[in-house]
Amino acid sequence: MKDYKRMQTLIKKYEAARTASDEAEAAWEQEPESAELEAAFDQAYSEEFEACAVLVKEIVNFTEGQVDATTARRLITTRLDDIKKLIETV
């Protein structure tokens, strides 16, 4: 049986990490000389990357390998809203 709730949770974690990374990047761009803001962005980006990697693995497992890791990553970056709609309708 597919774990739709887990997929929804991982999507939400990824979206939160992506938002935090975008905000940290914007703050650092305002003060590019700030080592503190650069470190905050590096940490936030690392967390976004990790959340994405976990979501990629879950999509591959969820589809029983019918979607490979490269395609899953592309879907996350280009079609995340569509994935969310599909998961919510089942």
Secondary structure, DSSP 8 states (H G I E B T S, - for coil): ---HHHHHHHHHHHHHHHHHHHHHHHHHHHSTT-HHHHHHHHHHHHHHHHHHHHHHHHHHHHTTTSS-HHHHHHHHHHHHHHHHHHHHH-
